Amino acid sequence: MKRLLNQQPSTAGRMLLSSLPFLVLLLIYLVASDLRLEANPSDKLLPSFTQMGEAIQRMAFEPNRRTGEYLFWVDTFSSLQRLLLGVLIAASFGLLIGLLTGALPLVGASFSPVLTVISLIPPLALLPVLFIVFGLGEVAKVALIAIGITPFIARDMQKRTLEIPREQLIKAQTLGGNTSQVLIRVLLPQLTPRLLDAVRLSLGTGWLFLIAAEAIASTEGLGYRIFLVRRYMSMDVILPYVAWITFLAFLLDWLLVSVNRKLFPWHGHGGGA
């Protein structure tokens, strides 16, 4: 008798098992929504899919009467712009700091303790400071995302740099490579795919900081819209927006995995989107 511990699902079975929890949750929501709306047709807590569809139709495909904008797409563009810019800045500084502190012992001895201390500061606690320094505009929101995830990426890059066999560095120097050549031609190519992995892992945190910043001070954005309509208990807008944020996060993760596999097929990928 084959033990359950050793049983592996087929490809079709794996797809069925992975979709089963979502189907169960969907069924539970549909039943609960029908029961609440049957008892109270004006209930807002669990809107039907028809109500959510009508809300998104209004937000995405009908211009706003006051501004003439399609709010759903304006919110999406604004949030993605802030998120991607913040992540790009964090990835650039994180790679630079991690590479230098991991490869150069003198730099590591000087800045590693500071990096560790900075990584322990809750970024959301700095949000009022950022608003005071940079104002309530875009800079503060992007800065929060960058400050929030740069230490994580930097420490990961430092760790990955230290994991590269020392023999490679010795061989490169034996062949006449100077410090900059070793950093750029030996270490950097090996760190780039690992950087994409680190960015993937930091995206969830980046979304958290983005939504927090938009909720406090913004005039558009996915997080701003969710916190704006909560005053009116507009769950028919909030739930689709949450689902859309989840889809965008999944899409960005999948894109990073695809780019990593295409550009660096030699790199061992520990899992996909």
N, C-alpha and C positions, 0 to 999 in steps of 0.2 A: 504493500500500500504506500503510495507516494505521499510523503509528508507535506502539509500545507506550507511549511517553511521553504520547501524547494520548488514549489509550483510557480511557473512564470506565465503571465498572460500572453496571448497572441497579440498581433498588432491591432486586430479588430477588437479583441477583448480589452486591450489597454485603452483604446479610444472610448469604448463603452463605459468602462469603469471610471475614467477621468471625467466623463460628461454626466455620470449618474448623480453626483452631489449637486451639480447645478440644476439638473432637472427636478430633483427633490425640492430644492429651495424655491424654484420657480413655481412648482405645484403648491407648496405651502403658502407662498405669497398670493397666488391666484385664489385659493380657497379662503384665506383670511380676508382678502380684499372684498370678495363677493359677499361674505358674511357681514362685514362692517357696512358696506354700501346698501345691502338689503335692509339692515336695521336702521340706517340713517343715510339716505342718498346724498346728503350734503357733507358727509364725513370727508375730511381732508388727509387723514393720517395714512391711509393705504389706498391711493388712487388706482383706478383701473388702468389697464394698458391703453384703452381708448382715450382716457383723460390725459395721460402722459403724452400720447401721440399728438393730441390736439395742442398741448402746451408747447411741444417742440416745434410743431408746424408753425405756430405763432411766433416763436422766438427765432427760428432759423430761416423761415421763408416769407415772412411778412415784415416789411420795414416798420421800425418803431415810429409811432405817430409824432413823437416830439423831435427825434433826431434824424429819422429817415434811415437809420442803420439797421442791419440785421444782427441783433444783439448776440445771438448764439455764436456766430462766426467772429464777431468783433472780440468777444470774450475769449474764444479759443485762440485767436491770433495773438492777443495781448499776453495771455498766460504762457503760451509756447515761446514767444519772443523773450520774455523774462527768464523762463526756465532754461532755455538753451544758451542764452548769453551768460547766465550765472554758472551753468555747468561748464561751459567752455573756459571761462576765466578760472574756475576751480581746477579743472583738469590741467590747464597750462601751468599754474602755480604749483599745483600738487606734484606734477611730474618733475618740475624743476627742483623743488625743495627735496622731494624724495630721492631724486638722482644724486644731488650734491651731498646730502647728509648720509646717504648710504655708501657712496663711492669714495668720498674724501673724509678720512678719519678726523682731520682737524675741524672741518665744517660740522661733521656729525657730533663731535664732542661739544661744540659751541651751541648748536641750535636744537639738538634732539630734546634736551630737557624743556626748552621753551615750547617746542612743538607739542610735547606731551601735555604741558600745562594748558596751552591754548585749546587743545582738543577736549579738555575737560570742562571748558566754559560753555554753558547752555546758550546756543546762538540766539534763541528767542529772547533771552534776557538782555541781549544787546540791541534788540529792535528799537526801543525808545532812544537809545544813543544814536543809532543810525538815522532815525528820523530827525533828531536834533542837528546832527552834523550835515546830513545830505538833504534834508527837507523831506517832503512827502511825495516826491516824484519817483521816477523809475530807478534812479541810482540807488536809493535805499533798499528797494525790493531786490534788485539784482545783487547788491552787496550782501544782503542777508543770505541769499542762496550760496554765493561764492564763499563767504566766511563760514557758513554752516558745514559745507562738505569738503572744503580744501584740506583741513587737517586729516580727515579720514583718507582721502586719496594720497596725501603726502606720506602718511605713515605706512600705507599699503605699498607705495612705490619704494619707500626706504627698505621695507622688509624684503620686497622682491629683488631689490638691488643687492642686498646682503646675501641672498640665496644663490646668486650667480656664482659658479665655481671660481675660486681665486686663480686657478690655473689659467683660465682664459685671459685674465688681466696680465698675468706674468708673461704669457706667450706673446700677447700683443706688444708689451713693452720690450720684450726680447727682440722682436722684429722691427723695433725702432719707433713704435708709436708713442707720442707724447700724451699728456693728460687729456687734452681736448679730443684728440683722435680716439683714445680709448673710450671716453665718455660717449662720443657721437657715433662711432662706428662699431663698437663692441656692445656697450651697455644699452644705448637707446633703442636699437632695433629689437632687442629682447624684451624691453620694458613696454614698448608700444602696445602689443596685444594685451598685456596685463593691465595697462592703463584703461583700455576699453572695458575690461572686466570690472575694474574698480568703479568706473563711471556707471556701469549697469547697476552695481550694488548701491550706489549712492543716489540713484534717481528717486527712489522712494522718499528718502530724506529731503531731497530737493523739492519734491512736490509738497511735502509738509510745510517747509519754510515759505514756499511760494503762496500757498493758500492762506497761511497765517498772515503774511504781509498784505495780501490783497484784502483780507477780511478787515484789517485795521484801517488801512488808508489806501483807497483806490477808487476809481470811477468806472473801471471795466475790468473784466477778468473772470475766470471761472469761479475762483474763490469768492470774489466780490459779489457775484450774482447769487451764489448759494446763501451767503450771509444776509444779503439784501432781502431776498424773498422769504426768508425764514420768519420775518416779522408777520407775514400774512399766512403762515402755515402752508405755503405753496409746495407741498410735497410732489405735485405733478411736475414741477420744474426741478426741484432739488434732486430727486431720485434719478432722472435722466442725466442731469449734470454729473452726478457721482459716477454713474455708469460710463459716461463719456470720458471722464478723467481716467477711470480704470482702463478703458480701451486705449487711450492715448499712451498711458504708461506701458501697457503691454506692447503696443506698436513700437515705441521707442526702444524697449528692451529687445524686441525681435530684430529691429534694424541694426542695433549694435552687435548682436550675435551674428547676423548675416554678414555684416561688414568685416567682422573679426575673422570669420571662417574664410571669406573670399580673399582678404588681403594677407592673412597669416595662416594658411592651411596646415603649417607645421606645428602650430601652437595647440596644445591639448586643451580642448574646451570641456569644461566640467558640467555642461548642461545648457540647454537652450531656453528660449522663452516659453 
